[in-house]
Amino acid sequence: MKGWPKKFEMASAQSAARTQAGLTQEELAQRMSAKQSQVARWEGGEQNATIKTLMRIAEATGTRLKISWEKPN
């Protein structure tokens, strides 16, 4: 992912959490009371998820959301 725009790094992390949980986009959407098309937009980098939504994704996938601030190299 090095060199990718930051929004695609986030989208990739969201997709990875879902696939590691063994969920389809539809299953994740159902757990979140959302639509599959919305999950696809987040994972495709077309739309940014809010912090609240990221927390819902973490809960639905059985993961923990971790946000950190780092200085660039």
Rosetta silent file (secondary structure, phi, psi, omega in degrees, C-alpha in Angstrom):
SEQUENCE: MKGWPKKFEMASAQSAARTQAGLTQEELAQRMSAKQSQVARWEGGEQNATIKTLMRIAEATGTRLKISWEKPN
SCORE:     score description
SCORE:     0.000 S_00000001
   1 L     0.000   -5.356 -178.808    0.000    0.000    0.000 S_00000001
   2 L   -59.034  132.101 -179.499    3.011    2.270    0.140 S_00000001
   3 L    91.403  -12.001  177.666    2.464    5.253   -2.110 S_00000001
   4 L   -73.073  148.911  171.695   -1.308    4.802   -2.166 S_00000001
   5 L   -58.621  147.217 -175.963   -3.435    7.790   -1.248 S_00000001
   6 H   -55.447  -35.469 -177.843   -4.391    7.642    2.434 S_00000001
   7 H   -63.446  -30.596  178.711   -8.079    7.091    1.643 S_00000001
   8 H   -77.070  -28.046  173.819   -7.205    3.809   -0.074 S_00000001
   9 H   -64.392  -43.610  178.719   -5.165    2.675    2.920 S_00000001
  10 H   -65.106  -44.796 -179.946   -8.237    3.172    5.116 S_00000001
  11 H   -60.888  -41.346  179.033  -10.489    1.470    2.571 S_00000001
  12 H   -64.993  -39.409  178.345   -8.095   -1.474    2.369 S_00000001
  13 H   -64.926  -39.165  178.126   -8.007   -1.777    6.166 S_00000001
  14 H   -64.236  -45.011  179.325  -11.812   -1.813    6.286 S_00000001
  15 H   -63.486  -40.936 -179.838  -11.967   -4.518    3.639 S_00000001
  16 H   -63.482  -42.003  178.520   -9.281   -6.554    5.422 S_00000001
  17 H   -60.418  -41.491 -179.701  -11.192   -6.436    8.721 S_00000001
  18 H   -66.688  -48.281 -176.916  -14.301   -7.696    6.954 S_00000001
  19 H   -68.676  -35.696  177.108  -12.596  -10.504    5.053 S_00000001
  20 H   -66.550  -26.492  176.129  -10.599  -11.614    8.115 S_00000001
  21 L   -81.897   -4.292  179.081  -13.917  -11.860    9.968 S_00000001
  22 L    73.901   29.076 -177.170  -15.152  -14.130    7.168 S_00000001
  23 L  -108.836  146.394  168.773  -17.930  -11.750    6.161 S_00000001
  24 L   -84.090  169.100  175.442  -19.253  -10.683    2.796 S_00000001
  25 H   -59.957  -39.709 -179.786  -20.133   -7.050    2.215 S_00000001
  26 H   -64.057  -42.923  179.755  -23.806   -8.003    2.524 S_00000001
  27 H   -64.931  -42.010  177.412  -23.241   -9.766    5.867 S_00000001
  28 H   -62.568  -45.116  179.605  -21.296   -6.801    7.246 S_00000001
  29 H   -58.210  -43.545  179.479  -24.014   -4.436    6.072 S_00000001
  30 H   -61.882  -42.359  179.650  -26.677   -6.536    7.813 S_00000001
  31 H   -64.606  -26.482 -177.552  -24.716   -6.512   11.078 S_00000001
  32 H   -99.378   -0.881 -172.727  -24.449   -2.721   10.846 S_00000001
  33 L    55.501   46.352  178.659  -28.025   -2.103    9.657 S_00000001
  34 L  -124.833 -179.309  177.137  -26.557   -0.550    6.522 S_00000001
  35 L  -100.262  149.117  178.425  -26.766   -1.276    2.815 S_00000001
  36 H   -59.708  -36.517 -178.810  -24.243   -3.396    0.921 S_00000001
  37 H   -64.035  -32.705  177.446  -23.768   -0.550   -1.550 S_00000001
  38 H   -68.231  -43.779  177.141  -22.623    1.717    1.295 S_00000001
  39 H   -58.833  -42.772  179.153  -20.054   -0.862    2.435 S_00000001
  40 H   -61.945  -38.243  178.920  -18.825   -1.076   -1.158 S_00000001
  41 H   -67.357  -39.587  177.097  -18.397    2.727   -1.324 S_00000001
  42 H   -64.640  -46.754 -176.559  -16.338    2.748    1.904 S_00000001
  43 H   -70.858  -26.531  179.137  -14.176   -0.162    0.762 S_00000001
  44 L   -85.728   -2.863 -179.723  -13.748    1.312   -2.705 S_00000001
  45 L    75.575   11.167  179.899  -12.539    4.633   -1.307 S_00000001
  46 L   -77.178  -25.621 -178.727  -15.461    6.441   -2.932 S_00000001
  47 L  -145.038  137.067  178.527  -16.746    7.706    0.404 S_00000001
  48 L   -82.995  138.273  175.346  -15.024    8.178    3.760 S_00000001
  49 L   -84.486  144.843  176.316  -16.513    6.505    6.804 S_00000001
  50 L   -75.143  167.038  176.034  -16.989    8.609    9.936 S_00000001
  51 H   -58.684  -41.836  178.696  -15.290    7.668   13.207 S_00000001
  52 H   -59.777  -42.416  178.547  -18.665    6.447   14.458 S_00000001
  53 H   -66.654  -41.089  177.272  -19.016    4.235   11.380 S_00000001
  54 H   -59.949  -37.526  177.538  -15.473    2.899   11.797 S_00000001
  55 H   -66.491  -37.305  176.987  -16.395    1.952   15.369 S_00000001
  56 H   -67.088  -38.635  176.769  -19.488    0.140   14.069 S_00000001
  57 H   -62.801  -45.073  179.576  -17.352   -1.721   11.512 S_00000001
  58 H   -59.444  -46.379  179.753  -14.949   -2.755   14.270 S_00000001
  59 H   -61.689  -44.482 -177.664  -17.807   -4.018   16.436 S_00000001
  60 H   -67.674  -26.575 -178.751  -19.405   -5.904   13.535 S_00000001
  61 H  -100.148   -0.453 -179.987  -16.092   -7.556   12.591 S_00000001
  62 L    70.843   30.831  179.884  -14.984   -8.348   16.142 S_00000001
  63 L  -118.420  176.283  178.353  -11.988   -6.041   15.912 S_00000001
  64 L  -117.077  131.358  177.941  -10.748   -2.985   17.782 S_00000001
  65 L   -79.720  129.793  177.698  -10.407    0.400   16.099 S_00000001
  66 L  -129.930  123.007  178.619   -7.015    2.007   16.670 S_00000001
  67 L  -118.621  132.913  179.892   -6.228    5.499   15.425 S_00000001
  68 L  -137.832  158.588  176.488   -2.779    6.987   15.845 S_00000001
  69 L  -109.007  129.682 -179.342   -0.863   10.097   14.872 S_00000001
  70 L  -134.794  146.600  174.646    2.572    9.617   13.372 S_00000001
  71 L   -78.062  140.136  177.923    5.143   11.954   11.916 S_00000001
  72 L   -68.804  155.088  179.123    5.867   11.305    8.235 S_00000001
  73 L   -72.998    0.000    0.000    9.264    9.935    7.306 S_00000001
